[in-house]
Amino acid sequence: MTIVDEPGIALANLADMATNIFTPMLRLGITGLSRADKTIFIPALMHNLLTGSRMPGFTQLAEDRFIGARLAEYSDATIPRFAYKRHL
């Protein structure tokens, strides 16, 4: 990345923010030590969010403030998508 790339990145971020005003989005990154069960956590979290399952620690769901979740395509094709369905 060079200094010339910075304005393009900034404009892309502004476009993302403008889009998110109308469609709120949360991008979640999962990090952890090796063998810390990240591969188990990700599909379990996604399944519970997609199906609206009971999650007592998630207050938005308990208070009926959670609108919903869906899987969406990520705009950067260079980043591989997590194989959610393969890990269910």
N, C-alpha and C positions, 0 to 999 in steps of 0.2 A: 504494500500500500504506500502511496506517495502523497505528497501534499496536494497534488492535483485531484486525487480521489476524494478528498475530504468534502468539497462542496456537493458532489454527487451523493455521498452518503448522507449528508445533512438534509438535502432535498428529499431523499427517499424516506428518511425518518419523519420529516414534516408531513409528507403525503400519508404515511402510515397513521400518524396522529390525527390528521384530518378525517381519515376513514373511520378511525376508532371512536370518533365523537358519536357517530350514528350506530355503530355496531361494536360495543365494548368487547375487548379481547384480552385475555390473560395468557401470556406465554410463560411456560414454566420450564425451568431447567433443573434437571436432577443430577446432583453430583454426589460422590461418596467414594469411600475406599473400595478397593477391589474386594469382591466377594461379600459386599454389604447388602445384597438382595435388592439392588436397584431394578433389576430385570423383573422381579416379582412385584415390587411396589408400583411401577408405572402402569402395567395392565390392570392391577387391582384398583388403583385410583381412577383410571379412565373408565373402567367398567362401572364403578359406583357412581361416577358423575353422569355417565351416559344413561344409566338405567334409573337414576334417582333413588338409589338404595339408601338405607338408613346409615348415616354416619354421625354419631352423637357429638363428635368434636367439631363438626362443620356447622357453625351457628346459622349461617345463611340458609342452609337447607332445613334446619330445625325450625327456623322462624318463617318459613315459606317465602324467603326473599330471593331464593335461587331460581333464576329464570330457566336455565337449561344449559346443556353442553352439547357440542357436536365436534366431530373430527373435521378438520379443514386442511386443505392443501397448504403447504408452506411455499412461499414465493421463491425461495432460494433452492433451486434444484440441485445445487452442489452438496447440500447437507442431506444425508440419507434419512428417510423417515423411519421411525421406530416401528418394527413389525408387531403392532399391538395384537392383532387377531391370532397370530401364530403363538403368542404366549398366554392365551386364555386357557 
